[in-house]
């Protein structure tokens, strides 16, 4: 568990009080800024299966079984990979097994590209 340091408390308070000033300091120009809830403790994520592989080197293999298409599934798989990486401190490879033709889409290319024009809701 991450324990807050005095720097965390102070800088978070300053950011809360003056977010536009911090953006200027960071060289980011924005018309407006809104502070949103950054508490991620309620996020629950569970990958289908993760295996520790002993290859030349070690890695985690995340196997996902998908029977239907869900618009957020690729981002969800990215989230699983990041969480597995943090837990095991090893490279993570994800393989998605599409169990039915209905799970497939032309947009499933094996590459996740996030752009500002995509709706993230």
Backbone torsions as a table, in degrees:
resi	resn	phi	psi	omega
1	UNK	NA	140.1	-179.7
2	UNK	-84.0	124.2	176.4
3	UNK	-98.7	135.4	-179.9
4	UNK	-69.5	137.3	175.4
5	UNK	-100.0	168.4	176.7
6	UNK	-58.0	-32.6	177.6
7	UNK	-64.1	-41.6	179.1
8	UNK	-57.7	-50.1	-176.5
9	UNK	-62.3	-47.2	-177.2
10	UNK	-65.4	-50.7	-176.6
11	UNK	-67.4	-36.6	177.1
12	UNK	-64.5	-39.1	177.6
13	UNK	-64.8	-42.8	178.7
14	UNK	-65.4	-41.5	178.0
15	UNK	-64.0	-41.7	178.2
16	UNK	-60.2	-41.4	-176.2
17	UNK	-76.9	-31.1	-172.6
18	UNK	-139.9	62.0	-175.5
19	UNK	-63.8	-37.5	179.5
20	UNK	-66.2	-36.2	177.1
21	UNK	-63.2	-39.7	178.6
22	UNK	-66.2	-39.0	176.8
23	UNK	-60.9	-43.1	176.9
24	UNK	-60.4	-43.3	178.0
25	UNK	-60.2	-36.2	-179.0
26	UNK	-85.2	-2.8	178.6
27	UNK	78.4	24.4	-179.4
28	UNK	-109.2	126.6	178.5
29	UNK	-101.1	129.0	178.0
30	UNK	-141.7	146.6	177.2
31	UNK	-71.1	-36.4	177.9
32	UNK	-153.4	165.4	178.8
33	UNK	-142.7	142.9	177.0
34	UNK	-130.4	131.0	177.0
35	UNK	-81.7	127.1	179.9
36	UNK	-112.8	163.6	-179.2
37	UNK	-63.6	121.4	-179.3
38	UNK	-101.6	6.9	-179.9
39	UNK	-75.5	113.4	-179.1
40	UNK	-102.9	9.6	-174.8
41	UNK	-67.5	-18.5	-179.1
42	UNK	-90.8	-2.0	179.3
43	UNK	-75.2	124.8	177.6
44	UNK	-115.3	124.8	-179.3
45	UNK	-135.9	134.8	177.9
46	UNK	-140.9	115.9	176.0
47	UNK	-72.6	157.2	-179.3
48	UNK	-62.5	-58.3	177.5
49	UNK	-150.5	138.9	176.8
50	UNK	-126.0	133.5	-178.4
51	UNK	-121.8	138.4	174.2
52	UNK	-89.9	118.2	-178.5
53	UNK	-102.6	134.7	171.3
54	UNK	-102.3	101.8	178.4
55	UNK	-114.1	-163.1	157.1
56	UNK	-63.9	102.6	-171.0
57	UNK	95.1	-179.9	179.9
58	UNK	-126.0	149.1	175.2
59	UNK	-156.5	163.9	175.0
60	UNK	-101.1	130.3	174.0
61	UNK	-105.9	117.4	178.3
62	UNK	-100.3	117.2	179.6
63	UNK	-107.5	122.3	179.8
64	UNK	-113.7	130.0	177.1
65	UNK	-103.2	122.0	-174.6
66	UNK	-124.5	116.7	-179.1
67	UNK	-96.5	-15.1	178.7
68	UNK	-145.5	162.1	179.8
69	UNK	-84.0	134.5	172.9
70	UNK	-130.1	130.2	-174.3
71	UNK	-56.2	-29.0	-176.8
72	UNK	-96.7	7.4	-169.9
73	UNK	-65.4	-36.6	-178.9
74	UNK	-66.4	-42.7	176.5
75	UNK	-65.3	-34.7	177.1
76	UNK	-63.8	-41.1	178.5
77	UNK	-65.0	-37.2	175.3
78	UNK	-61.8	-43.5	178.2
79	UNK	-59.9	-45.0	178.1
80	UNK	-59.3	-43.6	-179.1
81	UNK	-61.5	-43.3	179.6
82	UNK	-64.1	-44.2	-179.4
83	UNK	-66.6	-40.2	176.7
84	UNK	-65.0	-40.1	177.7
85	UNK	-60.2	-44.6	-179.8
86	UNK	-65.3	-39.4	-177.6
87	UNK	-70.2	-46.7	-171.8
88	UNK	-100.9	-11.5	-179.7
89	UNK	55.3	41.7	178.9
90	UNK	-134.3	157.6	173.3
91	UNK	-60.2	148.1	-179.5
92	UNK	-123.7	131.6	172.9
93	UNK	-117.3	133.8	179.6
94	UNK	-113.2	131.5	173.5
95	UNK	-119.0	125.8	178.6
96	UNK	-104.5	122.7	178.0
97	UNK	-102.3	112.8	179.1
98	UNK	-82.7	114.2	-171.6
99	UNK	-83.5	-19.5	179.8
100	UNK	-142.5	153.2	178.5
101	UNK	-57.0	-29.5	-179.1
102	UNK	-64.1	-17.6	-179.7
103	UNK	-81.4	-17.0	-174.2
104	UNK	-86.9	148.6	174.1
105	UNK	-145.4	154.2	175.7
106	UNK	-61.0	-26.9	-177.9
107	UNK	-74.2	-11.9	178.8
108	UNK	-84.0	93.5	-174.8
109	UNK	-110.2	-7.7	-174.4
110	UNK	92.3	-1.4	-179.5
111	UNK	-124.7	132.5	175.8
112	UNK	-105.6	117.7	175.8
113	UNK	-120.9	119.0	179.2
114	UNK	-103.0	127.2	178.7
115	UNK	-124.4	164.5	-178.4
116	UNK	-72.2	-11.0	-179.0
117	UNK	-88.8	-5.9	-179.4
118	UNK	-86.1	142.3	176.3
119	UNK	-79.8	118.7	-176.2
120	UNK	-98.6	19.0	-179.5
121	UNK	-90.1	NA	NA
